[in-house]
């Protein structure tokens, strides 16, 4: 089941997201507090099997012009079930008022996001990281 939240009280905690994050092997430095802050600021969707969060995606958005899809993750035991595309579609529905939705991914994931109606562009991606104080 896909559940959504757009700046409403969560029916799960940031610890659920941290556990899912650990299962996919991403960003071990991210804490429950980090996700609690992120979840309070923007829309997100989750996929559940029984009581376990097995999929998650969130957006960073200004609510009108631009949104960035981030943290699309599916528990390894639930991959290849179509959850990632369902999550991204549900997230895009939640931010339908935004004109441009962007995401960044590795070359191997382009076909997945094309199934969610994203198209490849020729833009160059640059990053600037700030150390956390």
N, CA, C and O of each residue as an XYZ file, in Angstrom:
532
protein
N       0.829     -1.175      0.000
C       0.000      0.000      0.000
C       0.878      1.244      0.000
O       1.851      1.314      0.751
N       0.548      2.221     -0.828
C       1.255      3.499     -0.860
C       0.486      4.475      0.021
O      -0.710      4.694     -0.171
N       1.175      5.050      0.973
C       0.578      6.071      1.842
C       1.292      7.380      1.578
O       2.502      7.392      1.356
N       0.558      8.480      1.599
C       1.204      9.757      1.354
C       1.004     10.712      2.505
O       0.096     10.586      3.326
N       1.899     11.668      2.517
C       1.778     12.754      3.479
C       2.337     14.004      2.835
O       3.445     13.992      2.299
N       1.591     15.057      2.884
C       2.057     16.342      2.374
C       1.975     17.340      3.520
O       1.001     18.079      3.657
N       3.005     17.344      4.325
C       3.088     18.237      5.481
C       1.951     18.013      6.471
O       1.417     18.960      7.048
N       1.598     16.773      6.656
C       0.595     16.423      7.653
C       1.250     15.507      8.675
O       2.347     15.006      8.426
N       0.614     15.274      9.811
C       1.233     14.384     10.799
C       1.501     13.009     10.197
O       0.685     12.481      9.442
N       2.632     12.446     10.534
C       3.052     11.164      9.980
C       2.459     10.032     10.781
O       2.324     10.125     12.001
N       2.105      8.966     10.097
C       1.662      7.774     10.797
C       2.828      6.808     10.994
O       2.627      5.651     11.362
N       4.018      7.277     10.753
C       5.233      6.530     11.042
C       6.294      7.535     11.429
O       6.134      8.738     11.221
N       7.372      7.037     11.991
C       8.385      7.945     12.512
C       9.604      7.991     11.603
O       9.764      7.180     10.691
N      10.452      8.963     11.885
C      11.695      9.063     11.123
C      12.567      7.835     11.352
O      13.425      7.532     10.523
N      12.367      7.124     12.457
C      13.151      5.899     12.680
C      12.815      4.843     11.634
O      13.681      4.050     11.264
N      11.560      4.815     11.145
C      11.202      3.896     10.060
C      12.018      4.199      8.804
O      12.479      3.287      8.118
N      12.191      5.480      8.514
C      12.949      5.884      7.325
C      14.428      5.566      7.518
O      15.088      5.126      6.577
N      14.961      5.779      8.723
C      16.366      5.461      9.001
C      16.607      3.963      8.816
O      17.629      3.572      8.253
N      15.689      3.125      9.276
C      15.831      1.671      9.103
C      15.821      1.297      7.624
O      16.629      0.482      7.179
N      14.907      1.892      6.869
C      14.860      1.608      5.433
C      16.140      2.084      4.760
O      16.700      1.383      3.918
N      16.600      3.267      5.126
C      17.845      3.817      4.593
C      19.009      2.856      4.850
O      19.835      2.630      3.965
N      19.073      2.296      6.049
C      20.140      1.338      6.380
C      20.027      0.077      5.528
O      21.044     -0.490      5.128
N      18.803     -0.367      5.248
C      18.625     -1.590      4.462
C      19.121     -1.432      3.032
O      19.525     -2.410      2.402
N      19.095     -0.194      2.511
C      19.577      0.022      1.149
C      21.041      0.451      1.124
O      21.635      0.576      0.052
N      21.625      0.676      2.302
C      23.053      0.990      2.388
C      23.414      2.413      2.029
O      24.531      2.677      1.586
N      22.485      3.333      2.214
C      22.743      4.728      1.858
C      23.057      5.556      3.086
O      22.590      5.245      4.181
N      23.817      6.574      2.921
C      24.011      7.673      3.865
C      23.922      7.260      5.334
O      22.977      7.651      6.020
N      24.874      6.488      5.828
C      24.806      6.049      7.226
C      24.885      7.199      8.228
O      24.534      7.032      9.395
N      25.337      8.351      7.781
C      25.440      9.501      8.686
C      24.097     10.174      8.951
O      23.997     10.999      9.859
N      23.073      9.845      8.186
C      21.762     10.475      8.392
C      21.095      9.897      9.636
O      21.054      8.683      9.834
N      20.582     10.786     10.458
C      19.995     10.399     11.737
C      18.473     10.539     11.717
O      17.893     11.065     10.767
N      17.842     10.057     12.790
C      16.400     10.244     12.935
C      16.054     11.726     12.948
O      15.054     12.137     12.359
N      16.878     12.530     13.617
C      16.633     13.975     13.647
C      16.716     14.584     12.248
O      15.915     15.448     11.893
N      17.699     14.126     11.448
C      17.816     14.622     10.068
C      16.528     14.353      9.293
O      15.980     15.249      8.651
N      16.051     13.106      9.361
C      14.842     12.766      8.615
C      13.608     13.431      9.200
O      12.709     13.816      8.452
N      13.542     13.576     10.519
C      12.389     14.261     11.117
C      12.292     15.688     10.586
O      11.204     16.165     10.263
N      13.429     16.361     10.499
C      13.439     17.731      9.970
C      13.044     17.754      8.495
O      12.247     18.592      8.073
N      13.605     16.830      7.714
C      13.285     16.776      6.282
C      11.808     16.461      6.059
O      11.169     17.065      5.198
N      11.267     15.528      6.823
C       9.869     15.131      6.653
C       8.903     16.241      7.040
O       7.796     16.325      6.507
N       9.320     17.085      7.960
C       8.463     18.195      8.377
C       8.383     19.290      7.322
O       7.484     20.129      7.361
N       9.324     19.283      6.378
C       9.420     20.383      5.415
C       8.844     20.088      4.044
O       8.674     21.012      3.249
N       8.541     18.858      3.741
C       8.075     18.601      2.388
C       7.291     17.324      2.261
O       7.253     16.514      3.187
N       6.661     17.138      1.115
C       5.837     15.955      0.880
C       6.677     14.691      0.754
O       7.826     14.721      0.315
N       6.069     13.587      1.151
C       6.730     12.286      1.059
C       5.666     11.215      0.908
O       4.498     11.426      1.236
N       6.085     10.068      0.408
C       5.202      8.913      0.287
C       5.934      7.691      0.804
O       7.163      7.628      0.778
N       5.167      6.727      1.270
C       5.753      5.491      1.768
C       4.969      4.293      1.285
O       3.767      4.387      1.034
N       5.647      3.166      1.154
C       5.012      1.900      0.793
C       5.197      0.943      1.963
O       6.279      0.847      2.541
N       4.128      0.243      2.299
C       4.108     -0.626      3.474
C       3.803     -2.066      3.106
O       3.011     -2.336      2.204
N       4.433     -2.972      3.805
C       4.066     -4.387      3.799
C       3.892     -4.735      5.268
O       4.847     -4.696      6.044
N       2.670     -5.074      5.641
C       2.317     -5.265      7.050
C       2.636     -3.975      7.790
O       2.114     -2.917      7.438
N       3.476     -4.045      8.797
C       3.812     -2.856      9.589
C       5.176     -2.282      9.218
O       5.668     -1.382      9.898
N       5.793     -2.788      8.151
C       7.149     -2.371      7.789
C       7.135     -1.394      6.615
O       6.479     -1.628      5.600
N       7.871     -0.295      6.776
C       8.083      0.637      5.670
C       9.073     -0.010      4.708
O      10.228     -0.237      5.070
N       8.633     -0.310      3.485
C       9.496     -0.990      2.519
C       9.850     -0.113      1.325
O      10.675     -0.495      0.495
N       9.233      1.056      1.234
C       9.548      1.992      0.161
C       9.273      3.406      0.609
O       8.404      3.651      1.446
N      10.025      4.340      0.041
C       9.923      5.726      0.485
C      10.426      6.636     -0.623
O      11.345      6.281     -1.361
N       9.823      7.804     -0.737
C      10.317      8.859     -1.629
C       9.838     10.189     -1.068
O       8.760     10.270     -0.480
N      10.636     11.224     -1.250
C      10.244     12.544     -0.773
C      10.626     13.586     -1.811
O      11.399     13.315     -2.730
N      10.072     14.780     -1.651
C      10.371     15.879     -2.563
C      10.778     17.105     -1.773
O      10.322     17.332     -0.652
N      11.635     17.875     -2.378
C      12.015     19.193     -1.885
C      11.424     20.164     -2.899
O      11.726     20.075     -4.089
N      10.586     21.091     -2.441
C       9.863     21.921     -3.407
C       9.550     23.310     -2.880
O       9.453     23.535     -1.673
N       9.395     24.237     -3.821
C       8.892     25.571     -3.469
C       7.375     25.612     -3.611
O       6.748     26.621     -3.290
N       6.787     24.527     -4.088
C       5.340     24.418     -4.186
C       4.717     25.014     -5.433
O       3.508     24.894     -5.633
N       5.514     25.654     -6.277
C       4.945     26.309     -7.456
C       5.750     26.060     -8.723
O       5.205     25.615     -9.733
N       7.031     26.344     -8.671
C       7.847     26.314     -9.883
C       8.677     25.045    -10.007
O       8.747     24.455    -11.086
N       9.296     24.626     -8.934
C      10.255     23.532     -9.036
C      10.150     22.581     -7.846
O       9.878     22.993     -6.719
N      10.373     21.297     -8.131
C      10.486     20.271     -7.093
C      11.613     19.334     -7.479
O      11.885     19.113     -8.659
N      12.254     18.795     -6.478
C      13.345     17.848     -6.653
C      12.968     16.564     -5.925
O      12.721     16.587     -4.719
N      12.921     15.452     -6.638
C      12.620     14.152     -6.049
C      13.901     13.610     -5.428
O      14.959     13.606     -6.056
N      13.786     13.157     -4.193
C      14.969     12.696     -3.465
C      14.628     11.445     -2.655
O      13.465     11.165     -2.366
N      15.660     10.715     -2.305
C      15.543      9.573     -1.389
C      14.514      8.544     -1.838
O      13.733      8.058     -1.019
N      14.498      8.206     -3.109
C      13.633      7.115     -3.566
C      14.340      5.822     -3.183
O      15.393      5.491     -3.727
N      13.748      5.100     -2.243
C      14.392      3.867     -1.787
C      13.365      2.763     -1.591
O      12.252      2.995     -1.118
N      13.769      1.557     -1.968
C      12.930      0.372     -1.798
C      13.784     -0.694     -1.127
O      14.911     -0.959     -1.546
N      13.234     -1.299     -0.083
C      13.938     -2.359      0.639
C      14.366     -3.436     -0.360
O      13.583     -3.801     -1.236
N      15.598     -3.951     -0.244
C      16.089     -4.944     -1.211
C      15.168     -6.156     -1.398
O      15.102     -6.708     -2.496
N      14.465     -6.575     -0.355
C      13.574     -7.734     -0.470
C      12.295     -7.422     -1.252
O      11.534     -8.331     -1.582
N      12.059     -6.152     -1.546
C      10.822     -5.762     -2.235
C      11.086     -5.052     -3.560
O      10.204     -4.387     -4.103
N      12.295     -5.196     -4.069
C      12.604     -4.606     -5.372
C      12.018     -5.466     -6.479
O      11.690     -6.634     -6.269
N      11.892     -4.890     -7.631
C      11.346     -5.553     -8.821
C       9.858     -5.864     -8.666
O       9.333     -6.760     -9.327
N       9.179     -5.115     -7.785
C       7.726     -5.244     -7.622
C       7.006     -4.018     -8.186
O       5.781     -3.926     -8.110
N       7.766     -3.081     -8.751
C       7.169     -1.864     -9.286
C       6.942     -0.774     -8.253
O       6.304      0.237     -8.548
N       7.459     -0.970     -7.041
C       7.221      0.004     -5.974
C       7.850      1.355     -6.256
O       7.236      2.384     -5.973
N       9.050      1.383     -6.802
C       9.727      2.668     -7.031
C       8.904      3.554     -7.963
O       8.729      4.742     -7.692
N       8.404      2.996     -9.042
C       7.594      3.783     -9.979
C       6.288      4.214     -9.315
O       5.848      5.349     -9.500
N       5.661      3.322     -8.542
C       4.433      3.690     -7.830
C       4.693      4.828     -6.847
O       3.888      5.753     -6.736
N       5.811      4.758     -6.137
C       6.160      5.816     -5.184
C       6.373      7.148     -5.895
O       5.849      8.176     -5.466
N       7.139      7.128     -6.974
C       7.424      8.368     -7.704
C       6.139      8.932     -8.308
O       5.919     10.143     -8.276
N       5.292      8.066     -8.856
C       4.009      8.541     -9.397
C       3.149      9.169     -8.303
O       2.565     10.233     -8.509
N       3.068      8.520     -7.146
C       2.268      9.059     -6.037
C       2.845     10.376     -5.538
O       2.100     11.300     -5.211
N       4.165     10.464     -5.479
C       4.804     11.705     -5.048
C       4.519     12.824     -6.048
O       4.201     13.946     -5.653
N       4.633     12.522     -7.332
C       4.352     13.537     -8.357
C       2.889     13.966     -8.329
O       2.581     15.128     -8.595
N       1.988     13.045     -8.011
C       0.579     13.430     -7.839
C       0.427     14.413     -6.680
O      -0.364     15.354     -6.753
N       1.189     14.186     -5.615
C       1.101     15.057     -4.432
C       1.642     16.459     -4.701
O       1.282     17.409     -4.007
N       2.500     16.586     -5.700
C       3.091     17.896     -6.027
C       2.684     18.331     -7.432
O       3.451     18.996     -8.130
N       1.489     17.958     -7.837
C       1.018     18.206     -9.208
C       0.968     19.679     -9.578
O       0.978     20.010    -10.763
N       0.913     20.569     -8.598
C       0.859     22.006     -8.900
C       2.218     22.570     -9.301
O       2.300     23.705     -9.770
N       3.275     21.801     -9.122
C       4.629     22.254     -9.447
C       4.887     22.047    -10.936
O       4.586     20.985    -11.480
N       5.443     23.060    -11.594
C       5.650     22.995    -13.050
C       6.736     22.015    -13.468
O       6.534     21.233    -14.398
N       7.885     22.042    -12.798
C       9.012     21.209    -13.204
C       9.457     20.340    -12.040
O       9.749     20.841    -10.955
N       9.507     19.031    -12.274
C       9.984     18.087    -11.266
C      11.267     17.467    -11.798
O      11.305     16.939    -12.909
N      12.311     17.540    -10.989
C      13.641     17.090    -11.386
C      14.099     15.968    -10.465
O      13.722     15.923     -9.294
N      14.903     15.073    -10.993
C      15.602     14.116    -10.142
C      16.942     13.794    -10.769
O      17.145     13.967    -11.971
N      17.842     13.326     -9.942
C      19.170     12.916    -10.387
C      19.304     11.433    -10.087
O      18.890     10.965     -9.027
N      19.893     10.688    -11.039
C      20.070      9.253    -10.817
C      21.258      8.757    -11.626
O      21.768      9.448    -12.508
N      21.679      7.555    -11.306
C      22.724      6.904    -12.071
C      22.179      6.413    -13.403
O      20.972      6.239    -13.571
N      23.070      6.199    -14.329
C      22.695      5.745    -15.672
C      21.840      4.477    -15.622
O      20.916      4.318    -16.419
N      22.146      3.583    -14.689
C      21.418      2.319    -14.599
C      19.953      2.489    -14.198
O      19.143      1.589    -14.417
N      19.607      3.639    -13.611
C      18.234      3.869    -13.159
C      17.394      4.694    -14.133
O      16.207      4.912    -13.892
N      17.992      5.150    -15.221
C      17.248      5.955    -16.195
C      16.000      5.218    -16.695
O      14.930      5.827    -16.729
N      16.080      3.936    -17.084
C      14.865      3.258    -17.558
C      13.746      3.217    -16.508
O      12.570      3.331    -16.852
N      14.105      3.058    -15.250
C      13.101      3.053    -14.187
C      12.352      4.378    -14.160
O      11.121      4.393    -14.144
N      13.077      5.483    -14.155
C      12.425      6.793    -14.071
C      11.723      7.181    -15.371
O      10.774      7.965    -15.353
N      12.179      6.642    -16.489
C      11.439      6.863    -17.736
C      10.055      6.220    -17.652
O       9.100      6.733    -18.236
N       9.937      5.096    -16.928
C       8.625      4.468    -16.729
C       7.702      5.355    -15.893
O       6.483      5.190    -15.919
N       8.287      6.292    -15.155
C       7.494      7.251    -14.371
C       7.366      8.584    -15.117
O       7.078      9.614    -14.507
N       7.579      8.559    -16.428
C       7.392      9.717    -17.326
C       8.461     10.799    -17.220
O       8.230     11.927    -17.655
N       9.615     10.487    -16.659
C      10.729     11.438    -16.673
C      11.492     11.271    -17.982
O      11.521     10.180    -18.552
N      12.107     12.347    -18.456
C      12.910     12.296    -19.670
C      14.319     12.787    -19.373
O      14.538     13.654    -18.527
N      15.247     12.213    -20.085
C      16.659     12.574    -19.933
C      16.891     13.975    -20.490
O      16.299     14.359    -21.499
N      17.761     14.735    -19.819
C      18.179     16.040    -20.328
C      19.694     16.030    -20.498
O      20.365     15.070    -20.120
N      20.213     17.085    -21.059
C      21.658     17.189    -21.272
C      22.330     18.091    -20.239
O      23.471     18.509    -20.437
N      21.649     18.390    -19.160
C      22.215     19.287    -18.161
C      23.324     18.614    -17.367
O      23.317     17.400    -17.160
N      24.267     19.422    -16.934
C      25.365     18.958    -16.093
C      24.971     19.183    -14.640
O      24.405     20.221    -14.297
N      25.267     18.223    -13.801
C      24.938     18.324    -12.379
C      26.199     18.691    -11.606
O      27.237     18.046    -11.751
N      26.101     19.713    -10.800
C      27.189     20.121     -9.917
C      26.692     20.042     -8.479
O      25.520     20.303     -8.209
N      27.574     19.685     -7.567
C      27.215     19.599     -6.150
C      28.167     20.447     -5.326
O      29.342     20.589     -5.665
N      27.660     20.999     -4.262
C      28.486     21.677     -3.269
C      28.008     21.198     -1.909
O      26.852     21.414     -1.548
N      28.874     20.558     -1.162
C      28.500     20.040      0.148
C      29.060     20.925      1.239
O      30.188     21.412      1.158
N      28.253     21.121      2.253
C      28.670     21.880      3.424
C      28.838     20.907      4.578
O      27.951     20.095      4.841
N      29.965     20.982      5.268
C      30.108     20.109      6.442
C      29.083     20.501      7.494
O      28.817     21.684      7.710
N      28.519     19.512      8.136
C      27.518     19.779      9.174
C      28.217     20.245     10.429
O      29.165     19.609     10.889
N      27.764     21.333     10.979
C      28.390     21.918     12.176
C      27.814     21.312     13.428
O      28.216     21.677     14.532
